[in-house]
Amino acid sequence: MIQKVKCVFISYQNKDKSDAKKVADYLIGAGIDVYFDEYDKDLKLSNQGKHPGNVTDSLCKGINNSSHMLVIVSPTTLISKWVPFEIGFGYDKTDLAVLCLKGIPRGGLPGYIRTAKVIRDIYDLNVKISNIKGVGKETLLENKMLYSHSSIENPLNNVMDKSIIMKY
């Protein structure tokens, strides 16, 4: 089996695009390649032309070229038509993780999402990034590739919880 270049496919519901872009940019800042639909010219053309078959092809190509998938979850995720498809298609092709946006209650995740690793706060996201890169979190923080979960300058402060004291 050929090892894929490490790339994270960002799956999200369209109403969460602004927050998903902040997460994608945070990963890019840490030196991780991402597949984010806004950066896919073929997908943009397919969406503009209302060609669902071409949209599906573009998403499948993005997932096939990704080693990881990060599903951005908010209350609007439940109405998404594409997120369940992306999870189903990428389930056994990628290292799947779920990132909860600020305020998602415990127990509020649909069953098909709870099968993946759940990232509930910035601290856990930093650990995930460290694992993807194979570089210690402290090194990434020292090299300013990550922000501390407690930093007021962290660009994800308004997107994710900073840290959850009690881990379950």
Backbone as CSV, one residue per row, in Angstrom:
resi,resn,N_x,N_y,N_z,CA_x,CA_y,CA_z,C_x,C_y,C_z
1,MET,0.835,-1.179,0.000,0.000,0.000,0.000,0.883,1.247,0.000
2,ILE,0.559,2.201,-0.853,1.310,3.438,-0.948,0.851,4.374,0.170
3,GLN,1.827,4.940,0.874,1.511,5.876,1.951,1.082,7.219,1.370
4,LYS,-0.060,7.709,1.781,-0.545,9.014,1.329,0.227,10.124,2.027
5,VAL,0.353,11.251,1.343,0.859,12.450,1.983,-0.166,12.833,3.044
6,LYS,0.299,13.301,4.184,-0.649,13.673,5.241,-1.419,14.917,4.824
7,CYS,-2.718,14.738,4.713,-3.628,15.800,4.314,-4.933,15.580,5.072
8,VAL,-5.493,16.664,5.596,-6.728,16.572,6.367,-7.889,17.104,5.532
9,PHE,-8.876,16.251,5.283,-10.106,16.629,4.604,-11.015,17.272,5.637
10,ILE,-11.456,18.508,5.385,-12.334,19.216,6.307,-13.780,19.039,5.839
11,SER,-14.583,18.354,6.652,-15.992,18.115,6.353,-16.826,19.003,7.274
12,TYR,-17.799,19.714,6.699,-18.605,20.631,7.502,-19.905,20.947,6.778
13,GLN,-20.860,21.476,7.513,-22.117,21.932,6.940,-21.904,23.364,6.463
14,ASN,-22.460,23.722,5.342,-22.196,25.009,4.698,-22.412,26.217,5.615
15,LYS,-23.368,26.148,6.535,-23.614,27.278,7.444,-22.452,27.499,8.415
16,ASP,-21.566,26.515,8.529,-20.405,26.606,9.424,-19.125,26.953,8.674
17,LYS,-19.254,27.423,7.445,-18.091,27.669,6.585,-17.062,28.593,7.236
18,SER,-17.502,29.665,7.851,-16.575,30.619,8.464,-15.736,29.957,9.556
19,ASP,-16.390,29.199,10.439,-15.667,28.502,11.510,-14.783,27.389,10.942
20,ALA,-15.285,26.668,9.948,-14.498,25.593,9.323,-13.242,26.174,8.673
21,LYS,-13.359,27.339,8.065,-12.199,27.976,7.432,-11.164,28.361,8.487
22,LYS,-11.614,28.828,9.646,-10.674,29.160,10.730,-9.913,27.916,11.180
23,VAL,-10.615,26.790,11.278,-9.959,25.532,11.652,-8.976,25.115,10.552
24,ALA,-9.403,25.186,9.293,-8.519,24.833,8.172,-7.268,25.712,8.185
25,ASP,-7.443,27.005,8.382,-6.307,27.922,8.415,-5.382,27.637,9.598
26,TYR,-5.953,27.223,10.727,-5.151,26.860,11.901,-4.274,25.647,11.573
27,LEU,-4.858,24.656,10.894,-4.085,23.476,10.486,-2.991,23.863,9.499
28,ILE,-3.326,24.710,8.537,-2.336,25.163,7.551,-1.194,25.896,8.261
29,GLY,-1.533,26.721,9.245,-0.521,27.432,10.025,0.407,26.492,10.778
30,ALA,-0.088,25.304,11.086,0.730,24.288,11.769,1.525,23.450,10.768
31,GLY,1.403,23.795,9.477,2.170,23.077,8.460,1.500,21.818,7.954
32,ILE,0.177,21.736,8.101,-0.563,20.556,7.644,-1.330,20.918,6.381
33,ASP,-1.247,20.073,5.389,-1.988,20.241,4.150,-3.455,19.915,4.419
34,VAL,-4.361,20.706,3.869,-5.786,20.449,4.061,-6.512,20.417,2.720
35,TYR,-7.590,19.635,2.695,-8.542,19.714,1.594,-9.736,20.469,2.166
36,PHE,-9.926,21.692,1.694,-11.040,22.515,2.111,-11.750,22.917,0.831
37,ASP,-13.033,22.674,0.758,-13.753,22.827,-0.512,-13.572,24.193,-1.171
38,GLU,-13.403,25.236,-0.375,-13.223,26.576,-0.944,-11.959,26.676,-1.793
39,TYR,-11.006,25.786,-1.553,-9.748,25.818,-2.284,-9.761,24.883,-3.497
40,ASP,-10.877,24.194,-3.739,-10.995,23.239,-4.846,-11.748,23.898,-6.007
41,LYS,-11.001,24.287,-7.036,-11.604,24.997,-8.177,-12.623,24.121,-8.911
42,ASP,-12.322,22.833,-9.079,-13.265,21.934,-9.764,-14.588,21.846,-9.011
43,LEU,-14.505,21.770,-7.705,-15.721,21.678,-6.886,-16.530,22.972,-6.983
44,LYS,-15.858,24.109,-6.969,-16.569,25.388,-7.102,-17.334,25.442,-8.420
45,LEU,-16.699,25.007,-9.505,-17.364,25.006,-10.806,-18.558,24.058,-10.812
46,SER,-18.401,22.900,-10.186,-19.499,21.931,-10.121,-20.675,22.487,-9.339
47,ASN,-20.386,23.163,-8.218,-21.452,23.759,-7.404,-22.167,24.869,-8.160
48,GLN,-21.412,25.691,-8.866,-22.013,26.785,-9.627,-22.887,26.256,-10.747
49,GLY,-22.465,25.156,-11.350,-23.213,24.571,-12.457,-24.305,23.626,-12.013
50,LYS,-24.459,23.453,-10.694,-25.497,22.563,-10.141,-25.365,21.145,-10.712
51,HIS,-24.151,20.585,-10.629,-23.881,19.236,-11.117,-23.547,18.332,-9.926
52,PRO,-24.553,17.696,-9.298,-24.285,16.887,-8.109,-23.320,15.729,-8.366
53,GLY,-23.346,15.156,-9.561,-22.412,14.069,-9.870,-20.974,14.545,-9.849
54,ASN,-20.744,15.735,-10.371,-19.400,16.303,-10.359,-18.979,16.717,-8.950
55,VAL,-19.939,17.194,-8.159,-19.654,17.527,-6.757,-19.208,16.261,-6.036
56,THR,-19.947,15.187,-6.207,-19.599,13.914,-5.573,-18.212,13.455,-6.010
57,ASP,-17.915,13.544,-7.296,-16.595,13.144,-7.803,-15.482,13.966,-7.156
58,SER,-15.692,15.276,-7.046,-14.680,16.147,-6.438,-14.462,15.806,-4.968
59,LEU,-15.555,15.586,-4.231,-15.435,15.241,-2.815,-14.731,13.895,-2.635
60,CYS,-15.097,12.920,-3.456,-14.460,11.601,-3.364,-12.963,11.686,-3.671
61,LYS,-12.618,12.481,-4.671,-11.207,12.684,-5.007,-10.473,13.311,-3.819
62,GLY,-11.082,14.333,-3.215,-10.469,14.974,-2.050,-10.274,14.012,-0.899
63,ILE,-11.266,13.175,-0.641,-11.159,12.192,0.449,-10.109,11.139,0.114
64,ASN,-10.116,10.651,-1.121,-9.135,9.641,-1.524,-7.704,10.148,-1.423
65,ASN,-7.507,11.449,-1.565,-6.169,12.033,-1.488,-5.821,12.520,-0.087
66,SER,-6.665,12.204,0.884,-6.446,12.650,2.260,-6.136,11.466,3.167
67,SER,-5.285,11.717,4.143,-4.959,10.685,5.130,-5.866,10.781,6.354
68,HIS,-6.413,11.977,6.579,-7.240,12.239,7.752,-8.513,12.974,7.329
69,MET,-9.545,12.849,8.145,-10.764,13.626,7.946,-11.136,14.244,9.292
70,LEU,-11.430,15.538,9.247,-11.872,16.250,10.422,-13.278,16.761,10.145
71,VAL,-14.253,16.213,10.876,-15.648,16.580,10.699,-15.974,17.678,11.706
72,ILE,-16.313,18.861,11.201,-16.665,19.995,12.043,-18.145,19.845,12.411
73,VAL,-18.438,19.793,13.711,-19.802,19.535,14.164,-20.377,20.740,14.907
74,SER,-21.571,21.108,14.484,-22.359,22.152,15.136,-23.804,21.672,15.110
75,PRO,-24.727,22.405,15.708,-26.130,21.991,15.609,-26.624,21.902,14.159
76,THR,-26.053,22.678,13.251,-26.499,22.635,11.854,-25.990,21.406,11.102
77,THR,-25.027,20.708,11.669,-24.503,19.502,11.009,-25.610,18.479,10.786
78,LEU,-26.572,18.453,11.687,-27.659,17.472,11.589,-28.504,17.658,10.328
79,ILE,-28.489,18.854,9.744,-29.285,19.078,8.529,-28.458,18.947,7.257
80,SER,-27.177,18.639,7.408,-26.301,18.542,6.247,-26.654,17.352,5.370
81,LYS,-26.599,17.563,4.083,-26.790,16.467,3.128,-25.460,15.834,2.761
82,TRP,-24.380,16.589,2.866,-23.084,16.098,2.418,-22.231,15.491,3.520
83,VAL,-22.311,15.992,4.756,-21.456,15.483,5.830,-21.638,13.974,6.039
84,PRO,-22.860,13.438,6.136,-22.989,11.981,6.290,-22.379,11.212,5.103
85,PHE,-22.539,11.747,3.895,-21.925,11.104,2.725,-20.407,11.085,2.872
86,GLU,-19.820,12.235,3.226,-18.363,12.322,3.344,-17.841,11.375,4.422
87,ILE,-18.528,11.309,5.551,-18.114,10.396,6.621,-18.192,8.954,6.135
88,GLY,-19.309,8.605,5.501,-19.471,7.238,5.011,-18.418,6.867,3.992
89,PHE,-18.123,7.776,3.075,-17.129,7.486,2.041,-15.718,7.428,2.624
90,GLY,-15.422,8.277,3.602,-14.070,8.341,4.144,-13.821,7.492,5.367
91,TYR,-14.864,6.833,5.870,-14.770,6.108,7.137,-13.594,5.142,7.188
92,ASP,-13.429,4.318,6.178,-12.346,3.332,6.192,-11.153,3.755,5.326
93,LYS,-11.182,4.987,4.817,-10.093,5.479,3.976,-9.208,6.490,4.703
94,THR,-9.727,7.080,5.773,-9.011,8.141,6.484,-9.013,7.874,7.982
95,ASP,-8.154,8.593,8.670,-8.163,8.615,10.130,-9.209,9.665,10.494
96,LEU,-10.368,9.220,10.926,-11.531,10.073,11.136,-11.568,10.650,12.548
97,ALA,-11.782,11.957,12.641,-11.961,12.625,13.933,-13.078,13.651,13.798
98,VAL,-13.723,13.942,14.908,-14.835,14.889,14.958,-14.414,16.064,15.824
99,LEU,-14.560,17.279,15.308,-14.224,18.481,16.050,-15.520,19.198,16.399
100,CYS,-15.773,19.351,17.694,-16.992,20.022,18.154,-16.756,21.522,18.239
101,LEU,-17.642,22.272,17.628,-17.592,23.718,17.768,-18.066,24.100,19.159
102,LYS,-17.818,25.316,19.527,-18.142,25.834,20.865,-19.588,25.512,21.254
103,GLY,-19.738,24.976,22.462,-21.062,24.790,23.026,-21.798,23.512,22.639
104,ILE,-21.155,22.590,21.952,-21.828,21.328,21.623,-21.915,20.493,22.905
105,PRO,-23.117,20.160,23.350,-23.253,19.412,24.616,-22.818,17.953,24.476
106,ARG,-22.335,17.416,25.576,-22.021,15.972,25.604,-23.309,15.216,25.367
107,GLY,-23.232,14.158,24.602,-24.417,13.374,24.302,-25.228,13.964,23.165
108,GLY,-24.785,15.093,22.611,-25.523,15.746,21.541,-25.071,15.348,20.146
109,LEU,-24.178,14.380,20.062,-23.665,13.958,18.761,-24.470,12.785,18.219
110,PRO,-24.783,12.809,16.927,-25.484,11.666,16.333,-24.621,10.401,16.399
111,GLY,-25.252,9.260,16.416,-24.546,7.994,16.535,-23.483,7.780,15.480
112,TYR,-23.773,8.161,14.232,-22.807,7.919,13.164,-21.538,8.767,13.335
113,ILE,-21.591,9.783,14.169,-20.418,10.618,14.420,-19.655,10.143,15.653
114,ARG,-20.361,9.558,16.621,-19.722,9.125,17.869,-18.763,7.962,17.702
115,THR,-18.706,7.359,16.518,-17.782,6.243,16.310,-16.349,6.724,16.121
116,ALA,-16.151,8.028,15.928,-14.824,8.589,15.680,-14.266,9.229,16.954
117,LYS,-12.980,9.523,16.935,-12.328,10.274,18.001,-12.973,11.659,18.041
118,VAL,-13.393,12.101,19.225,-14.051,13.391,19.373,-13.067,14.399,19.969
119,ILE,-12.916,15.521,19.281,-12.061,16.618,19.741,-12.995,17.712,20.243
120,ARG,-12.997,17.932,21.548,-13.957,18.849,22.148,-13.386,20.227,22.457
121,ASP,-12.059,20.361,22.454,-11.483,21.653,22.826,-10.165,21.891,22.098
122,ILE,-9.636,23.114,22.243,-8.413,23.514,21.547,-7.230,22.670,22.009
123,TYR,-7.172,22.351,23.286,-6.078,21.522,23.794,-6.027,20.191,23.036
124,ASP,-7.184,19.536,22.909,-7.236,18.248,22.196,-6.897,18.405,20.713
125,LEU,-7.292,19.529,20.102,-6.931,19.763,18.703,-5.421,19.899,18.563
126,ASN,-4.789,20.615,19.492,-3.333,20.742,19.447,-2.654,19.380,19.572
127,VAL,-3.192,18.513,20.420,-2.645,17.154,20.554,-2.817,16.393,19.235
128,LYS,-3.991,16.508,18.611,-4.245,15.835,17.326,-3.267,16.323,16.260
129,ILE,-3.057,17.634,16.190,-2.120,18.191,15.216,-0.716,17.654,15.469
130,SER,-0.323,17.605,16.716,0.983,17.058,17.089,1.118,15.613,16.615
131,ASN,0.064,14.827,16.806,0.080,13.424,16.368,0.155,13.304,14.849
132,ILE,-0.588,14.132,14.137,-0.562,14.085,12.669,0.834,14.420,12.163
133,LYS,1.444,15.449,12.729,2.764,15.882,12.279,3.886,14.984,12.784
134,GLY,3.626,14.257,13.880,4.690,13.438,14.460,5.744,14.287,15.149
135,VAL,5.312,15.454,15.638,6.199,16.401,16.321,5.541,16.752,17.654
136,GLY,6.340,16.846,18.694,5.810,17.168,20.014,5.057,18.496,20.033
137,LYS,3.983,18.528,20.795,3.151,19.733,20.899,3.977,20.918,21.403
138,GLU,4.854,20.680,22.363,5.677,21.756,22.913,6.575,22.357,21.836
139,THR,7.122,21.517,20.968,7.962,22.001,19.872,7.152,22.872,18.926
140,LEU,5.933,22.437,18.602,5.069,23.219,17.718,4.696,24.562,18.355
141,LEU,4.459,24.563,19.656,4.156,25.810,20.364,5.376,26.741,20.365
142,GLU,6.564,26.183,20.651,7.794,26.981,20.665,8.084,27.596,19.303
143,ASN,7.797,26.846,18.232,8.044,27.327,16.869,6.895,28.159,16.325
144,LYS,5.945,28.467,17.192,4.785,29.309,16.848,3.965,28.749,15.687
145,MET,3.896,27.414,15.635,3.059,26.747,14.646,1.684,26.446,15.243
146,LEU,1.594,26.501,16.567,0.344,26.339,17.303,0.255,27.455,18.330
147,TYR,-0.965,27.717,18.772,-1.206,28.624,19.888,-1.602,27.786,21.085
148,SER,-1.190,28.198,22.268,-1.623,27.520,23.477,-3.152,27.582,23.573
149,HIS,-3.729,26.536,24.125,-5.186,26.510,24.290,-5.669,27.631,25.209
150,SER,-4.785,28.132,26.067,-5.191,29.178,27.004,-4.819,30.590,26.526
151,SER,-4.181,30.689,25.362,-3.752,31.987,24.846,-4.951,32.827,24.383
152,ILE,-4.956,34.094,24.765,-6.026,34.977,24.300,-5.868,35.292,22.815
153,GLU,-4.700,34.999,22.256,-4.438,35.247,20.842,-4.817,34.070,19.950
154,ASN,-5.252,32.963,20.551,-5.586,31.784,19.758,-6.742,32.121,18.810
155,PRO,-6.558,31.922,17.497,-7.603,32.276,16.537,-8.865,31.418,16.634
156,LEU,-8.807,30.351,17.419,-9.975,29.469,17.558,-10.769,29.728,18.839
157,ASN,-10.410,30.763,19.599,-11.106,31.045,20.855,-12.610,31.222,20.685
158,ASN,-13.039,31.824,19.602,-14.472,32.037,19.387,-15.133,30.886,18.647
159,VAL,-14.344,29.872,18.314,-14.839,28.741,17.527,-14.988,27.489,18.383
160,MET,-13.992,27.255,19.245,-13.961,26.038,20.062,-13.834,26.393,21.538
161,ASP,-14.161,25.418,22.384,-13.906,25.576,23.809,-12.388,25.527,24.004
162,LYS,-11.897,26.256,25.033,-10.455,26.315,25.275,-9.937,24.995,25.820
163,SER,-10.550,24.513,26.850,-10.155,23.253,27.457,-11.270,22.813,28.381
164,ILE,-11.505,21.552,28.380,-12.521,20.999,29.272,-11.773,20.332,30.410
165,ILE,-12.014,20.798,31.607,-11.281,20.328,32.774,-11.461,18.832,32.972
166,MET,-12.700,18.386,32.947,-12.993,16.993,33.202,-13.037,16.208,31.906
167,LYS,-12.179,15.231,31.763,-12.167,14.384,30.580,-12.969,13.115,30.865
168,TYR,-13.775,12.722,29.900,-14.578,11.516,30.075,-14.044,10.433,29.176
